[in-house]
Amino acid sequence: MATVSLGESALPPFPKGLPTIELPKISLRKLLKNDDAEAQKMFDICTRTGFFYLDLMDDPVGQALWNSALLAREAGKVMAELSMEEKDKFLKRPEVGILDRGFQSTIRDEHGQTKFVESCNIPRDELFAPTPTSYQLPLWLEKSKNFFETVMKEGNVISNIILAVFERQLQLASGTLTSCHQLSDPSHSFLRILRYPALQAGQTLGGRFFPHRDIVSIAILITWLGGLQIPEEGAAIDEKTGHEVEESWRWLEPLPGYAIVNLGDAMPIFTNNRLKSGKHRIYTAPGEQARVDRYSVLLGTRPAHQTPMKAFKSPLIPESISNGTVVSCKIWGDQCVKDFIEAEVKKVRGGA
């Protein structure tokens, strides 16, 4: 098997003794070999938390994705060098709440610099449009376009391997899920390179992104430092925040050679809540890891825009009792993002 760089030799180690959560480690090689036990293990955790580790080192398909993610991470490091003025020229879509394209920076400090997290969002729709478009990435990203395309292709392959397993486990016809997650279909799927600036003197540990679920079908995260947290199963809900109580949140330790995979909000809709969307939040990296910039590479795979957001028919999917209007994925996804942002802003401002 080829030698693969894990890309973490110079990084501080994840601290010992933190409250972490144990997740199943799923073998990509076994999934590709249609291993029934491995498929069932993945399916079981996705009916509960919607999170698992995926071993990318035991198959060349996974190794290729890991190596491409390393290149994407290196390309993203330019964010630390450019001025905010230059980064802000990488424009988001004009529609409010569409987050698959452009530079994004949350809260900025008194000097106008990113305080908690910033990201480059590379749009899959433009890069894989069936007919050529005039769209161009900014010059500081354009030189990396070829391996942005490569990592999105590889991520789409692995997402569809997972979706094909769900088809079999749910007794759905082959192609039911995979056919609506094709690379060239408009979907607002994305490659997101995230940078969390190192903790500065005077800053305190704390949340970097509030609890949420992803408005996708599958999210594949490759990261090298801690910061991701998920709640324990069955955790009590804090009435004030509407989220799980603080003491229930657990660290998810990044493992060398593994991706962290979570299901998003589309999957409970397609399976009438048989599969669960993984809730999570982002916190300051723990220990000495907080003292260095943290980078993550995230691949968000959404259904094609025209996909009806309703449950598929299967003897293993509960019948839907809702008679509500069925909307397309584009309408559903865009509205979900807008609603989420508005609700969280309202909470922060004390209106909820």
N, C-alpha and C positions, 0 to 999 in steps of 0.2 A: 504494500500500500504506500502511496506517495507520502513524503514528509510534508507536513503542513505547519506553518507558523501559527502559534496561538495568539501572538501579538500582545503579550502581557508581561514580558520579562522585566520591564522597568517600572511596573506599576505597584503601588503599595498593596499588600495582601488584604483580603477581607478579614475583618477582626473576628477572633474567636469569642464564643460566649454570648453572642447576640441571639435573641429569640427568632429563630428561622422557621420556615415551613418546609416540610418534606414533600416533594412532588415526584410522581413517577417519571422515570427516565425511559423514553420511548426510542426504540432503535429504528432509524430510517431504513436500514438494510432489511430488517425483518418486515417492515411495512411493504417494501418493494417486492418481497418474496411472498406476500399474501399470507404471512404468519397469523393464524387465527387467534392465538393467545395474545400476541402483541396488539392486534387490532382491537380485541376486547378490552385490554388494559387501557388503551388510549380512549376508547369509547366510554368506559366507565368513569374516568376522571372528568371527561367532558360533560357527563350528565350531572356532575356535582360542582366542581369549581371552574371548569373551562380553562384550566392552566396545566401545562406539562412541559418538561424538558424534552428536547428532541436532539438525539445524538447525531451530529453532522459528520463525525469522524469515521463512522463505520461503513461509509459508502462514498464513491467518487462524486455522486450528485451533491451530497452534503458538503464534502470537502470543497467543491467548486464554489458553493454559496459562501462558505466561511472565508475563503480567500478573497472573493469579490467584496465581501463586507469589510474586510481589512482595507482594501483599496478605497472603498467609499468613505471609511472613517478618515483615512489620510487626506482625502480630498476635502472633507468637511473641516479639517483643522485650519483651513484658510480663514474660517469665520473669526478666529481669534486675532487675526492679523489685519483684517480690513476695517475701514471706518464704517460707522453705522450708516453714514450717508451713502456709501457705496453698496452696502448690503440691502438697504431699503429700496434700492432701485430694482431689485428682484421682486417684481410685483406679484401680489396675490391676485386671485380671480376677483373681478368686480363684485360678484355676488357675495353678500354677507354670509359668513359661516362656512364657505367652501375652502377647505384647508389642504388641498392636495398640491398646491402650487405656490411658489414664492417664499420669501424670507419672512420668518415670524419671530418676533421678540415680545415676551410678555412684559413684565414690569422692568422699567429702566431706572437707574440710580440718578443722583443729582448731576452726574456728568454725562447723562444720556447713554450710558452703557448698559448692556443687558445685565440684570441683577440675578435672575434665577435660571432661565432657560431660553435658548434661541434655537431655531431650526431652519434648515434648507429643505424645502419640499419639492421634490422632482416629480413632475406630473407624468404618469404613465400614458394618459390619453394622447398627449401631444407627441411623445416619443415613439408611440406604436400606432399612430393613426393609420388606417388602411390606405388613405391617400395623403401625399405629402402636404405639409402645412408650412407656413412661413415662421412658425414659432422657433425662437432661439433662446437657449439658456444664456445668462450673463457670461461675459468672457471668462470670469474666474471659475466658472463651473463648466463651460462649454468644452474645455480641454479634457474633461473627465467624462464626457457624454457616453463614450463607447462602453466604459465599464459600469456606468449607471444603467445602461440598457442591459448589460450582461447580468447584473445582480437582480434586476427586475424580472428578466426571463427565468433565471434560476429560482427566484422566490415563487414565481407563478407555477413552475413545475412542482415544487414541494407543496404548495398550497393545494394543488389539484391531486397530489398523492393522498393528502389527508382527506380531502373531500370525497375521493373515490372510496376510501375506507368507510366513511360515513354512509355512502350509498349502499354498500354491502351490509353494514351493520343494521341499517334501517329498512332493508329490503326494498330499496328504491331502484328503479331501472337505471342501468348504467348510463351516465351522462346527465342524470337529473340535476345534480349540483355542479358538476364540472363544466357542463355546456354553458352555464351562465357566469362563468369565471374565466373567460378566455382573454388572452393577452391583449388582443387588438380591439376588444369591445369597449366603447366608452363607459367608464365606471367611476371616475374620480379615485381610482386606486393610486398609490403613491409609494415612493421611496423617501423616507424622512431621515435626515442626518441631524441628530440632536447634540447640542453642546450645552453642558451645565457648567458655568464658570466655577473655578475653585473658590472655596470659602475665603472671604477677605477678612482682614483684621477688623474686629468689631461686629462682624456678622454672627448670627446665632444659627444653630442647627434648626431645621424645620421643614415644613412641606414645600415642595417645589411645584407640584401640580396636584390639585385636589382629587378626591376619590371619583372615579368615573369608569365607565365601560366604553369600549371602542365601537364606533359606528362603522363596522366592517364585518366581513365574514370571518376572516382569519388574520391575525397579526403575528408576524414573526420578528422577534427582537433579538439582535445580537449585541451584547454589551460586555464590558470588561470590568466594570466597577459596580459596587452596590448602589442602591437607591430605590429599587422597585420593592413595593410592599403589597401584600394581599391579606385580606382578613381570614381568620380561622373559619372553618365551616360552622354554620349554625350560630355565629356571633350575634349578640344582642345589638339592637339598633338604638343609637342615641336619639332621643326625641327632638333635641334641639337642632342637631345637624342633619338628621335624616340618613346618616351613614353609620357604619358599625362603630361600636364603642372603641375608644382609643387603645385600650389594653388588648384588644383582639387582633391588632395589626401585626403582621410578621414579615421579617425580611426574606426576600427571595435571593439567595446567593447566586451570582453568576458562576457558571461552571465552564472551565476551558473546553472548547470544542462543542459546546451545546448551545442551541438556540432556545429561547424561552418563547413558547407558543401559547397564545390565548385566543379563544373564540370571541367574536364580537356580537353585537346585538342582532345581526341578520340571522344567525343560526337558531336562536330560540323562536323566531318567527317562522322559519322554514320547517321547524320540527315541533311546533306548538309547545315549546318550552321543554321538550325532551332533552335537548342540548342546552347548556347554560353559557351565558356570556360572562367572561371573567372580569370581576371588579378589581381595581387596583389603584394605587396612588404612587406618586413619586416624592421621595424624601431626599434630604441632603445625604450624600454618600457617608458611610460610617467611618469613624476613626480617622486614620491618616489619609484614607482615600478622599476625604473632603478637601484636602489641600492641593489637589491637582484637578485640572479640567477633566470633566467626564464626558465621553462621547458614546453615543449609541446609534445603531443603524436599525431602522424600523421599516418593515415592508407591510403595508396595509392593503389587503385584497378585498375589494367590494364586489358585489354582484353587478352585472351589466345594468346600465341605466333602465332598460325597458323591462327588467325582471319584475313580475308582480310580487309584492311583499305579502305572501300568504303561505300557509302550511301546505306542504306536499302531501299527497295521498299515499298512505302506507298502513298496513295492519299494525305497525309498531309506532305510528305517530297518532296521538290522540285526536279525535275529531274536534274541529273548531266549532265553538258555539256562537262565535261572533258573526253578526250580519253587517258589520261595518263596511265602509267603502275600502276597496283594495286599491292601493296606489302603487305607482312604479317605484323602483329602488331610488331613482334620482330624486323624486319628490320626497320620499320618506327620509333618505339620508340627509338631504339639505335641511329639511325641517328639524330633524333630530339635533343636528349640530347647532342650529340657531336657538332651539329651545334650551339646550344644555347650557350654552354660553350665557343666555339671559338669566336662567335660574341660578347659576353659580355667582354671577355678578350681583344679583339681587341679594344673595346670602352674604357675600362679602360686605355689601353696603348696609347690611343690617335690616333688610326689608323682608326677611323670612325667618 
